[in-house]
Amino acid sequence: LVSDVIISTETVKKNSKVFKTEYLNELTRVIIHGLLHLCGYKDKTAEQKKTMRLKENFFLKKI
């Protein structure tokens, strides 16, 4: 598997303010989110979004 995860640091900065979280925490979540997509997870439906958030939180706790 060869792939890229593209992240807009400006969007991460904006989102960290909107969600009232630290920049590095938001960046880490976005990186995990991108990697989950590479692993085949999707976030189009409410159920998929819930699963994605649970997986993000799981891996955030491991860091």
DSSP file (Angstrom, degrees, kcal/mol; ACC not computed):
  #  RESIDUE AA STRUCTURE BP1 BP2  ACC     N-H-->O    O-->H-N    N-H-->O    O-->H-N    TCO  KAPPA ALPHA  PHI   PSI    X-CA   Y-CA   Z-CA
    1    1 A L              0   0    0      0, 0.0     2,-0.5     0, 0.0    37,-0.0   0.000 360.0 360.0 360.0 121.2    0.0    0.0    0.0
    2    2 A V        +     0   0    0      2,-0.0     2,-0.3     0, 0.0     0, 0.0  -0.992 360.0 137.2-122.3 124.6    1.4    3.3   -1.1
    3    3 A S        -     0   0    0     -2,-0.5     2,-0.3     2,-0.0    35,-0.0  -0.961  39.6-127.5-157.9 169.8   -0.7    6.4   -0.3
    4    4 A D        -     0   0    0     -2,-0.3     2,-0.5    30,-0.0    -2,-0.0  -0.933   5.0-151.3-125.1 149.5   -0.6    9.9    1.0
    5    5 A V        -     0   0    0     -2,-0.3     2,-0.5     2,-0.0    30,-0.0  -0.984  18.0-159.0-117.2 116.6   -2.5   11.7    3.7
    6    6 A I        -     0   0    0     -2,-0.5     2,-0.4    28,-0.1    -2,-0.0  -0.843  10.3-173.3 -99.6 127.9   -2.9   15.4    2.9
    7    7 A I        -     0   0    0     -2,-0.5     2,-0.8     4,-0.0     3,-0.1  -0.982  20.7-143.7-126.8 129.1   -3.6   17.7    5.9
    8    8 A S     >  -     0   0    0     -2,-0.4     4,-2.1     1,-0.2     5,-0.1  -0.810   9.6-165.0 -87.4 108.8   -4.4   21.4    5.8
    9    9 A T  H  > S+     0   0    0     -2,-0.8     4,-2.3     1,-0.2    -1,-0.2   0.809  89.2  58.4 -66.5 -27.2   -2.7   22.8    8.8
   10   10 A E  H  > S+     0   0    0      2,-0.2     4,-2.3     1,-0.2    -1,-0.2   0.914 107.0  46.8 -65.9 -41.9   -4.8   26.0    8.4
   11   11 A T  H  > S+     0   0    0      2,-0.2     4,-3.0     1,-0.2     5,-0.2   0.894 110.5  52.8 -66.0 -39.3   -8.0   23.9    8.7
   12   12 A V  H  X S+     0   0    0     -4,-2.1     4,-2.4     2,-0.2    -2,-0.2   0.918 109.2  49.8 -61.4 -42.8   -6.6   22.1   11.7
   13   13 A K  H  X S+     0   0    0     -4,-2.3     4,-1.3     2,-0.2    -2,-0.2   0.935 113.1  46.0 -60.2 -47.0   -5.9   25.5   13.4
   14   14 A K  H  X S+     0   0    0     -4,-2.3     4,-2.4     1,-0.2     3,-0.4   0.930 113.6  48.8 -62.0 -46.0   -9.4   26.7   12.6
   15   15 A N  H  X S+     0   0    0     -4,-3.0     4,-3.0     1,-0.2    -1,-0.2   0.854 104.8  58.3 -64.8 -34.9  -11.0   23.4   13.9
   16   16 A S  H  <>S+     0   0    0     -4,-2.4     5,-2.6    -5,-0.2    -1,-0.2   0.860 110.5  44.2 -64.4 -32.4   -8.9   23.5   17.1
   17   17 A K  H ><5S+     0   0    0     -4,-1.3     3,-0.7    -3,-0.4    -2,-0.2   0.919 114.4  48.3 -73.9 -44.8  -10.5   26.9   17.8
   18   18 A V  H 3<5S+     0   0    0     -4,-2.4    -2,-0.2     1,-0.2    -3,-0.2   0.917 119.9  37.4 -60.9 -45.0  -14.0   25.8   16.9
   19   19 A F  T 3<5S-     0   0    0     -4,-3.0    -1,-0.2    -5,-0.2    -2,-0.2   0.384 108.0-125.6 -91.3   3.6  -13.8   22.6   18.9
   20   20 A K  T < 5 +     0   0    0     -3,-0.7     2,-0.3     1,-0.2    -3,-0.2   0.930  64.5 130.6  52.4  53.6  -11.9   24.3   21.7
   21   21 A T      < -     0   0    0     -5,-2.6    -1,-0.2    -6,-0.2    -2,-0.1  -0.892  65.5 -87.7-129.8 161.3   -9.0   21.8   21.7
   22   22 A E     >  -     0   0    0     -2,-0.3     4,-2.3     1,-0.1     5,-0.2  -0.395  36.8-120.7 -67.2 146.5   -5.3   22.1   21.5
   23   23 A Y  H  > S+     0   0    0      1,-0.2     4,-2.9     2,-0.2     5,-0.2   0.920 112.4  49.4 -54.5 -48.9   -3.8   22.4   18.1
   24   24 A L  H  > S+     0   0    0      1,-0.2     4,-2.3     2,-0.2    -1,-0.2   0.847 109.4  52.3 -65.1 -33.1   -1.6   19.3   18.5
   25   25 A N  H  > S+     0   0    0      2,-0.2     4,-2.2     1,-0.2    -1,-0.2   0.926 112.3  45.4 -65.4 -43.8   -4.5   17.2   19.8
   26   26 A E  H  X S+     0   0    0     -4,-2.3     4,-2.4     2,-0.2    -2,-0.2   0.911 112.6  51.0 -66.3 -41.8   -6.6   18.2   16.7
   27   27 A L  H  X S+     0   0    0     -4,-2.9     4,-2.4    -5,-0.2    -1,-0.2   0.918 110.1  49.7 -61.1 -43.5   -3.7   17.5   14.4
   28   28 A T  H  X S+     0   0    0     -4,-2.3     4,-2.5     1,-0.2    -1,-0.2   0.912 110.2  50.4 -62.3 -42.9   -3.2   14.1   15.9
   29   29 A R  H  X S+     0   0    0     -4,-2.2     4,-2.8     1,-0.2    -1,-0.2   0.912 110.7  49.5 -61.1 -42.5   -6.9   13.3   15.5
   30   30 A V  H  X S+     0   0    0     -4,-2.4     4,-2.5     2,-0.2    -2,-0.2   0.890 110.4  50.2 -66.2 -39.2   -6.8   14.4   11.9
   31   31 A I  H  X S+     0   0    0     -4,-2.4     4,-2.4     2,-0.2    -2,-0.2   0.943 113.0  46.1 -62.8 -47.1   -3.8   12.2   11.2
   32   32 A I  H  X S+     0   0    0     -4,-2.5     4,-2.5     1,-0.2    -2,-0.2   0.920 111.0  53.6 -60.3 -43.9   -5.5    9.2   12.9
   33   33 A H  H  X S+     0   0    0     -4,-2.8     4,-1.8     1,-0.2    -2,-0.2   0.923 109.8  47.5 -57.0 -46.8   -8.6   10.0   10.9
   34   34 A G  H  X S+     0   0    0     -4,-2.5     4,-1.8     1,-0.2    -1,-0.2   0.901 111.3  50.3 -63.0 -41.6   -6.7    9.9    7.6
   35   35 A L  H  X S+     0   0    0     -4,-2.4     4,-1.3     1,-0.2    -1,-0.2   0.869 106.7  55.2 -65.7 -36.0   -4.9    6.7    8.5
   36   36 A L  H  <>S+     0   0    0     -4,-2.5     5,-2.4     1,-0.2    -1,-0.2   0.893 105.3  52.9 -63.1 -38.5   -8.3    5.1    9.3
   37   37 A H  H ><5S+     0   0    0     -4,-1.8     3,-1.7     1,-0.2    -1,-0.2   0.916 106.5  52.8 -60.9 -41.6   -9.5    6.0    5.9
   38   38 A L  H 3<5S+     0   0    0     -4,-1.8    -1,-0.2     1,-0.3    -2,-0.2   0.795 105.0  56.2 -63.9 -26.3   -6.4    4.3    4.4
   39   39 A C  T 3<5S-     0   0    0     -4,-1.3    -1,-0.3    -3,-0.2    -2,-0.2   0.441 129.5 -96.6 -84.4  -0.1   -7.4    1.2    6.4
   40   40 A G  T < 5S+     0   0    0     -3,-1.7    -3,-0.2     1,-0.3     2,-0.2   0.402  76.4 140.5 104.9  -2.8  -10.8    1.2    4.8
   41   41 A Y      < -     0   0    0     -5,-2.4    -1,-0.3    -6,-0.1     2,-0.3  -0.492  31.8-162.1 -74.8 144.6  -13.0    3.0    7.3
   42   42 A K        -     0   0    0     -2,-0.2    10,-0.2     6,-0.0     9,-0.1  -0.799  18.6-162.1-121.7 165.0  -15.6    5.4    5.9
   43   43 A D        +     0   0    0     -2,-0.3     6,-0.1     8,-0.1    -2,-0.0  -0.137  55.6 109.7-141.6  42.6  -17.5    8.3    7.4
   44   44 A K  S    S+     0   0    0      5,-0.0     2,-0.2     4,-0.0    -1,-0.0   0.854  74.3  48.4 -86.3 -38.4  -20.4    8.9    5.1
   45   45 A T  S  > S-     0   0    0      1,-0.1     4,-2.6    -3,-0.0     5,-0.2  -0.557  90.1-109.5-100.8 166.5  -23.3    7.6    7.3
   46   46 A A  H  > S+     0   0    0      1,-0.2     4,-2.2     2,-0.2     5,-0.1   0.897 120.5  49.6 -60.1 -41.3  -24.1    8.3   10.9
   47   47 A E  H  > S+     0   0    0      2,-0.2     4,-2.4     1,-0.2    -1,-0.2   0.906 111.1  48.6 -66.2 -41.9  -23.1    4.8   11.9
   48   48 A Q  H  > S+     0   0    0      2,-0.2     4,-2.7     1,-0.2    -2,-0.2   0.900 110.8  51.3 -64.3 -40.2  -19.8    5.1   10.0
   49   49 A K  H  X S+     0   0    0     -4,-2.6     4,-2.5     2,-0.2    -2,-0.2   0.899 109.6  50.4 -62.7 -40.7  -19.1    8.4   11.7
   50   50 A K  H  X S+     0   0    0     -4,-2.2     4,-2.4     2,-0.2    -2,-0.2   0.932 111.9  46.9 -62.6 -46.3  -19.7    6.9   15.1
   51   51 A T  H  X S+     0   0    0     -4,-2.4     4,-2.4     1,-0.2    -2,-0.2   0.917 111.8  51.4 -61.4 -43.8  -17.4    4.0   14.4
   52   52 A M  H  X S+     0   0    0     -4,-2.7     4,-2.7   -10,-0.2    -2,-0.2   0.921 110.5  48.3 -60.3 -45.3  -14.7    6.4   13.0
   53   53 A R  H  X S+     0   0    0     -4,-2.5     4,-2.7     2,-0.2    -1,-0.2   0.897 110.6  51.2 -64.3 -40.7  -15.0    8.6   16.2
   54   54 A L  H  X S+     0   0    0     -4,-2.4     4,-2.2     2,-0.2    -1,-0.2   0.912 112.2  46.7 -61.9 -42.2  -14.7    5.5   18.4
   55   55 A K  H  X S+     0   0    0     -4,-2.4     4,-2.4     2,-0.2     5,-0.2   0.911 111.2  51.8 -66.4 -42.6  -11.6    4.3   16.6
   56   56 A E  H  X S+     0   0    0     -4,-2.7     4,-2.6     1,-0.2    -2,-0.2   0.948 112.0  46.2 -57.1 -49.0  -10.1    7.8   16.7
   57   57 A N  H  X S+     0   0    0     -4,-2.7     4,-1.8     1,-0.2    -1,-0.2   0.882 109.6  55.2 -62.8 -38.9  -10.6    8.0   20.5
   58   58 A F  H  X S+     0   0    0     -4,-2.2     4,-0.6     1,-0.2    -1,-0.2   0.944 113.5  40.2 -58.0 -49.5   -9.2    4.5   20.9
   59   59 A F  H >X S+     0   0    0     -4,-2.4     4,-0.6     1,-0.2     3,-0.6   0.834 109.5  59.4 -74.2 -31.4   -6.0    5.4   19.2
   60   60 A L  H >< S+     0   0    0     -4,-2.6     3,-0.9     1,-0.2    -1,-0.2   0.883 103.2  53.6 -61.4 -36.7   -5.7    8.8   20.8
   61   61 A K  H 3< S+     0   0    0     -4,-1.8    -1,-0.2     1,-0.2    -2,-0.2   0.734 102.1  59.6 -69.4 -21.4   -5.7    7.1   24.2
   62   62 A K  H <<        0   0    0     -4,-0.6    -1,-0.2    -3,-0.6    -2,-0.2   0.643 360.0 360.0 -80.3 -15.1   -2.8    4.9   23.0
   63   63 A I    <<        0   0    0     -3,-0.9    -1,-0.2    -4,-0.6    -2,-0.2   0.445 360.0 360.0 -90.1 360.0   -0.6    7.9   22.4
